[in-house]
Amino acid sequence: MDISQKLKIGALKNKIEDQFGQDILNILNGQMMFEEFYRHQLMENGDYVPFNEAMCSNDTTAAIFSDEFKQIRASGHQVPLEEYEKITVTPLISLFENKYKCIVLWFGDDMFCQINLLTVLAYLEQMGYDGKVYFHTVKEMTYEVEETEIRLEGYQEIYQQVLIHHRLPEAHLMPVMYQGIRLYLEYIKEDNEITAFIKKHKDKTKDELLQRLFHRFPHYGLGDLQYIKLMEALS
């Protein structure tokens, strides 16, 4: 993150803080973004929490963060429930327990981030949140940021259509979310462009293939774990 990106993020934060003071919750997509904000001293005012999930993988339930949700997500990630709660649920205690006038969502524009964003929006709607919601699209390679004000309407239904019924919703969507959902529906197919690429390059070492996948499919935003799982399934 260079000085110009840091200044732009700072300007967006200052604008919101001028309106809402410190009564703001910032939800960041994942531990890496959380640590990047911390490292660049971008956490002066308001509260900051990471959303440590990968909602584009494994099954889910309609009631987000219910006991059934946590059990199914932990099972899908192949970790004990206690570990899932420590990694994903505990960092979000501020979201569950406090009331904020404004929630700012800092998520990338790739498929991985957009499916996480959809889940958070559906949860905010599920909990009846009635404050202001802003989505700050973060291009994670450059940390350029764009701001969109979000109206919490229909996201629970969209979440269920996409993540449970695996179909493209008819509702009007932000272009970045529409693209993320289309990629997700491609990704969950048994045969898709990523699996085809893996099959074509089976002669490469795991590390070399990983690097090629990162380079070829950055718009999916997948990490080592997702790609290795696909490689093992195809081996």
C-alpha positions in Angstrom: 0.0 0.0 0.0 1.6 3.3 -1.1 1.1 6.7 0.4 -1.6 7.7 -2.1 -3.8 4.7 -1.4 -3.3 5.2 2.4 -4.4 8.8 2.0 -7.5 7.8 0.0 -8.5 5.2 2.6 -7.8 7.8 5.3 -10.0 10.4 3.5 -12.9 7.9 3.2 -12.6 7.0 6.9 -12.5 10.7 7.9 -15.6 11.5 5.9 -17.6 8.7 7.7 -16.1 9.5 11.1 -17.1 13.2 10.7 -20.7 11.9 10.4 -20.8 9.1 12.9 -17.9 9.8 15.3 -16.4 6.6 16.6 -19.7 4.7 16.6 -18.5 2.7 13.5 -17.7 -1.0 13.0 -15.3 -1.8 10.2 -15.5 -5.4 8.9 -12.5 -6.4 6.8 -12.4 -9.4 4.5 -10.0 -11.7 6.4 -7.0 -11.6 8.7 -4.6 -10.5 6.0 -6.5 -7.3 5.3 -7.0 -6.8 9.0 -3.2 -7.0 9.6 -2.5 -4.7 6.6 -4.8 -2.0 8.1 -3.1 -2.4 11.4 0.4 -2.2 9.9 -0.4 1.0 8.1 -2.0 2.6 11.2 -5.5 2.8 9.6 -7.3 1.7 12.8 -7.3 5.0 14.8 -11.1 5.4 15.3 -14.0 3.0 15.4 -13.8 -0.8 15.9 -12.2 -3.2 13.4 -12.9 -6.9 13.0 -11.9 -9.5 10.4 -14.4 -11.8 8.6 -12.4 -15.0 8.6 -14.4 -17.2 6.3 -14.4 -18.7 2.9 -18.1 -18.9 2.1 -17.4 -19.9 -1.5 -16.4 -23.4 -0.2 -18.6 -26.0 1.5 -22.2 -26.1 2.5 -24.1 -23.5 4.6 -27.5 -22.9 6.1 -30.2 -20.2 5.8 -29.8 -18.9 9.4 -26.3 -17.4 9.4 -24.2 -17.9 12.6 -26.9 -20.2 14.0 -25.6 -23.3 15.9 -26.4 -25.4 12.8 -24.5 -22.9 10.6 -21.4 -23.1 12.8 -21.5 -26.9 12.9 -21.8 -27.3 9.1 -19.2 -24.7 8.4 -16.7 -26.3 10.9 -17.4 -29.7 9.4 -16.8 -28.4 5.8 -13.5 -26.8 6.8 -12.6 -30.1 8.6 -11.9 -28.3 11.9 -13.4 -28.9 15.4 -16.3 -26.6 16.3 -14.2 -24.9 19.0 -11.5 -24.0 16.5 -14.0 -22.6 14.0 -15.5 -20.5 16.7 -12.1 -19.2 17.8 -11.0 -18.3 14.2 -14.3 -17.0 12.8 -16.9 -16.3 15.5 -14.8 -14.8 18.3 -13.3 -12.0 16.3 -16.8 -10.9 15.4 -18.0 -10.4 19.0 -18.3 -6.7 18.5 -20.8 -7.2 15.6 -22.9 -9.6 17.7 -22.9 -7.6 21.0 -22.7 -3.9 20.2 -24.9 -1.5 18.3 -23.3 0.8 15.8 -24.7 3.8 13.9 -22.6 2.8 10.8 -21.0 -0.4 9.5 -18.3 -0.2 6.8 -17.5 -3.3 4.8 -14.0 -3.5 3.3 -14.0 -6.3 0.8 -12.2 -7.1 -2.5 -13.7 -7.3 -5.9 -12.9 -11.0 -6.6 -15.3 -13.9 -6.2 -14.0 -15.1 -2.8 -14.5 -11.7 -1.3 -17.9 -11.0 -2.9 -19.4 -14.3 -1.6 -18.2 -13.3 1.8 -19.6 -9.9 1.4 -23.0 -11.3 0.4 -23.0 -13.4 3.5 -22.3 -10.4 5.8 -25.0 -8.3 4.1 -27.5 -11.2 4.5 -26.5 -11.5 8.2 -27.0 -7.7 8.8 -30.4 -8.0 7.2 -31.2 -11.1 9.3 -30.2 -9.3 12.5 -32.4 -6.3 11.6 -29.6 -3.8 11.5 -31.0 -0.4 10.8 -27.9 1.9 10.7 -25.9 3.0 7.7 -24.0 0.5 5.7 -21.1 1.4 3.3 -19.3 -1.1 1.1 -15.7 -0.1 0.3 -14.5 -2.1 -2.7 -10.8 -2.7 -2.1 -8.6 -3.8 -5.1 -6.3 -5.9 -3.0 -3.3 -5.7 -5.4 -3.3 -1.8 -5.4 -5.5 -1.0 -2.4 -7.5 1.4 -4.5 -10.9 1.9 -2.9 -14.4 2.8 -4.1 -17.4 3.6 -1.8 -21.0 2.4 -2.3 -23.8 3.0 0.2 -25.8 -0.2 0.7 -29.5 -0.6 1.4 -30.2 -3.8 3.3 -33.0 -5.2 1.2 -33.3 -8.7 -0.3 -29.8 -9.9 0.6 -31.1 -12.8 2.7 -33.0 -14.1 -0.3 -30.1 -13.6 -2.6 -27.8 -15.4 -0.2 -30.1 -18.4 -0.1 -30.6 -18.5 -3.9 -26.9 -18.4 -4.5 -25.3 -20.4 -1.6 -28.0 -22.9 -0.9 -30.0 -23.3 -4.1 -27.0 -22.5 -6.4 -28.8 -20.3 -8.9 -28.4 -16.9 -10.3 -30.7 -14.4 -8.5 -33.1 -12.3 -10.5 -32.7 -9.3 -8.2 -30.7 -6.2 -9.3 -27.2 -6.6 -8.1 -24.1 -4.4 -7.9 -22.0 -5.2 -11.0 -19.1 -6.4 -8.8 -21.4 -8.8 -6.8 -23.1 -10.0 -10.0 -19.7 -10.9 -11.4 -18.7 -12.6 -8.2 -21.8 -14.7 -8.1 -21.4 -15.8 -11.7 -17.9 -16.9 -11.0 -19.0 -18.7 -7.9 -21.7 -20.7 -9.8 -18.9 -21.6 -12.3 -16.5 -22.6 -9.5 -18.9 -25.0 -7.8 -19.4 -27.0 -11.0 -17.7 -30.4 -10.9 -16.0 -29.5 -14.2 -15.0 -25.8 -14.6 -12.3 -23.7 -16.1 -10.1 -24.2 -13.0 -10.3 -28.0 -13.0 -9.7 -28.0 -16.7 -6.5 -26.0 -16.2 -5.4 -28.3 -13.4 -5.9 -31.4 -15.5 -4.0 -29.8 -18.4 -1.0 -29.0 -16.2 -0.8 -32.2 -14.1 2.8 -32.6 -15.0 3.8 -29.5 -13.0 4.9 -29.6 -9.3 2.3 -28.5 -6.7 4.1 -25.3 -6.1 4.5 -24.5 -9.8 0.9 -25.3 -10.5 -0.2 -23.1 -7.6 1.7 -20.1 -8.9 0.2 -20.7 -12.4 -3.3 -20.8 -10.9 -2.8 -17.6 -8.9 -1.6 -15.9 -12.1 -4.3 -17.3 -14.4 -7.4 -16.9 -12.1 -6.9 -13.8 -9.9 -10.5 -12.8 -10.3 -11.6 -15.9 -8.3 -9.5 -14.7 -5.3 -8.8 -18.3 -4.2 -6.0 -19.3 -1.8 -3.7 -22.2 -1.4 -6.2 -24.3 0.5 -8.9 -24.1 -2.1 -6.6 -24.9 -5.0 -4.9 -27.8 -3.1 -8.3 -29.3 -2.3 -9.1 -29.2 -6.0 -5.8 -30.7 -7.0 -6.2 -33.5 -4.5 -9.7 -34.2 -5.7 -8.4 -34.5 -9.3 -5.3 -36.6 -8.5 
